[in-house]
Amino acid sequence: MLLHQIVFFILLIATIQCEEHLHANGPFGKSHVSAKISSPFNCNRSMGISPRSLQKMSVPITDLQVSSIRYSNNEKIYVSWTPLSSICKDDFIGVYFLETSIEAGACDYVDFEFVTQGENNSTWLMINLRRQLQFRYYSRNENCSGSYIFVAKSPIVAPCNYNEPIQVHLAFGDRNDQMYISYVTNSNKIIPKCRYGFDPSLLNFQVNGNTTTYKASDMCEEKANLTGPKTFIDPGYMHTILLEDLRPSTTYYYRVGSDEHG
């Protein structure tokens, strides 16, 4: 069975109402709405762990717990920890690429959330970036005026399926009987396909499509052409399929992806 859940559309000559965007501001569902607190304060200070800074730490090293170490796109992971007796106003938990240095990469998060006094858990709406991730807790030493120090980390979390079809979208074609279907996976090894029909149990039509991608070197602006967790992230492979000769005012069910690669 193909891996993407069956969905359907009704072909009408009308405006398609889009889904509400799930990732408000931050890519992992974190809303950063304060103009005064747009990121961890003074995150460009000198940071890191050294024997000297470890001696000054007033917080214990512990572990972050996660509700699951495997996830699918748009699933939630719950992160929990033992609250610290005293925290800084800019303590935060970030989600990081596994290869990002713990000692020197406090500010190289993909997304973050501040920790408030007494708080012991947070919820993260996961997005499949096709790589291993880790949650990490950072605080400040020297009575909250010094550099960031590492407090805790979670187990490694990873996608259930690195080739999971995500970002499935519909768009009108040039003609009234056309509809484009697009989605993203981690693979370009096979030709993308869409099976569709009038019954979800009988998808007896199939159309193949095209695949493309782009690299940091294809971008124009400086930040966009630098690879990193807050600049350019590998977008995966974008697949586009054109359905034609569709009947108006008709419900179609469709499925995208493949057994081999998602």
N, C-alpha and C positions, 0 to 999 in steps of 0.2 A: 504494500500500500504506500502511496506517496505520502510524504511526511507532513505536508501542509494541510491544515484543517480545511474541509470543504466550506466554501462561502458562496454566496450567490449575488446576482445583481438583476435588476429589472431595467431593460433598455427602454428608456423614455427620453424624449427630446426635451430635456429640462435640466436645471442645474443640479449637480450632485452635491449633497451636503457632506462635507468632510468630517472625519472623526475629530473629536477634541484632541489637541496635541497632548500627549501623555507626559512629555518631559518639559516642564515649565522651567525655563532658564537653564538650570543644570541638566546635563544629559541623563542623570540617574534620578530624576524626579525631585530634585532639591530646588526650592524656590529661594532665590537670593534677591530679596525685594528692597532691602535697606540701602539707600544711597550712601550712607556713612559706613556700612559694613559690607562692602562688595566682595571681600576676600579676607582670609586671615590677616590680621593687622600686621603691617610692616613685614610681610612674608619674605622680603628680600634681604633681611638681616643675615648676619653670619649664623649658621646653624650647624647642628651635627652632634654626635655623641663622642665624648672623649672621657678618659678616666676622671679628669677634673670635673666635668659637668655631671657625670654620674654620681660623684660624691656629693654634689650640691642638690641633687634631686630630692624633693620632698614627697614624691609620689612613688608608689611601688610599681615595679614592672609586673604586668599581669597579661592575660590573654583576652582577646575579644572572641565572643562566641557567635556563631552564625547558625541560622535555622536550617541552612542547607549549603552544601559545597558544590552543588550542581544546580543550574537554572536554565530556563528557556527565556526567550525575549519577552519583556513586559511582565515577567513574574517578579514577585517581591521576595527579598531576603531580609530577614530581621536580624539585626546586630545587637548584642547585649553585652554588658560588662558590669563589674562591681563599681558603684560610684566612688569617686575619690572624696576624701573628707574636705578638701579645699581645692578649688580649680581656678584657673585664670579665665578672664572674660573672653579670651580668644582661643581657648582649648577647642580642638576640632577633631573630627574623624573624617578621613579622606579615603577615597577608593583609588587604588594605584595599580599601574601595570606591575607585574611581579618583578620585572627586571629593574624597576626604579630603585635606586639606592635608599635604604632605610636611613643611613647616617647622613646623607647629603641631599636627599630628595624630598624633604617635608613639603615643600611648596609645589612639587611636580605631580599633583593629584589630577585626576580626571574630573572629579566632583568632590564636594566637601559639605559638611554640616557642622555648625558650632554645637558644643556641648554646654548645657546649662547646669547649674548647681542641682544635685540630686538626681539628674537624669541618668537612666541606666539602660536605655535601648533606643534604637532608631530604625526606621524602615527605608529600604532602598528599592526603587523600581528599576530592575536590571535591564540593561540593553546589551544585546549580544555584539560585543566588539571582536569576537573570534580570537580571544586570547585569555590567558590566566590573569586573575585579578586578586587583590588583597586589600582588606580594610586595615587602616592604621590610625592609632590615636597619638596625637602630639599635644604637648603642653609647653609652657615656658619655664625656664629656670630663673634663679636670682629674683625671687618674689615677683614673678610674672613680667619682669622688665628685660630679661635676657633673651637668648636665642631659643628657638624651638628645640625641644628634646623629645625623643621617642619614648612612648609610654607602653604601648601594646600593639599587637597585630593579631589578625584573624588567621584561621587556616586558609589555604589557597582555595579560591572559588573559580569555577570554570563552566563554560556552556555545556549543556547536555549534548548538544550537537553543534559542532563548529560550523557546519554547513547548513544550519537551519535557515529556511527561507524567511526573510523578514522584510519589513517596509513594503508590503504588498499594496499596490495602488492601482486604481482604474483611471483612465483618461479617455475622452472622446477622440475618435480619429477624424480624418478630413471629411468622411461621409457619415450620413446618419446611421448606416448599418455597420459601423466600425467601432471597435473599442480596443484601446491599448491596455495591456496588463504588464506591470513592471514589478520586480522584486529583486532582492539582494541576497547573495550567498557568498561563501568563501571559496567557491570553486568555479573554474572555467573549463573543466575537463570534459564535460558533455554538453550537447546542445540543449538549451533550455526548452521546456515544453509546457504546454497547458492542455489539460483535458477538460472538456466541458460538455454539457448536455442539458436536457430538460428535467432530468431526474437525478438526485444526488447519488443514487445507487447505480446509475447507468450513464456514465460520462463517455459517450460513444464518439465524440469528436476530439481530434487532437491537432494542435498547431505548434510548430517549432518557432523559435525566435532567435534573437541575436544577443551577444554579450559584449560589454565594454567595461573599462575601468579607467582610472586616471591616477597619476602619481603626484607627489609633492612638486616635482620639477615642472609639472604642467601648470602650476598656479603662478599668479603674477605678484601678489603682495608678499612682503617679507615673511610675516608670521605664517601665512598659508603655505609657503614652500619650505618650511622647516618642519621636519618630522618630530613629533613629541606629543605628550598627553594633553597639552593645552594649545597645540598648534595644528599640525596636520596628522590625522589618524587614518591609516589605511581604510578606504571605504568598502573594500571587498569588490565583488563583481556584480555589476548591474545588468539584469536580464530584461529584455523588452520583447513582448509578443503581441502581434496584431491579430485580433479576431475580426472576421469579415462576414458579410451576408447574414447579419443578425436580424431577427425579426423584431419589429417595434412592439412595445407593450408586452414583452414576453420575459418570463423569469428564466434565467440561465444559472446553473450551478457550475462552479469551476474549481480546479485544483492545480496548483503549480508546484514545481520541485521534482525530485527524483528519488528513487530508492537508494541509489548509489551515493549521491552527493548532497542530498538535502532537498 
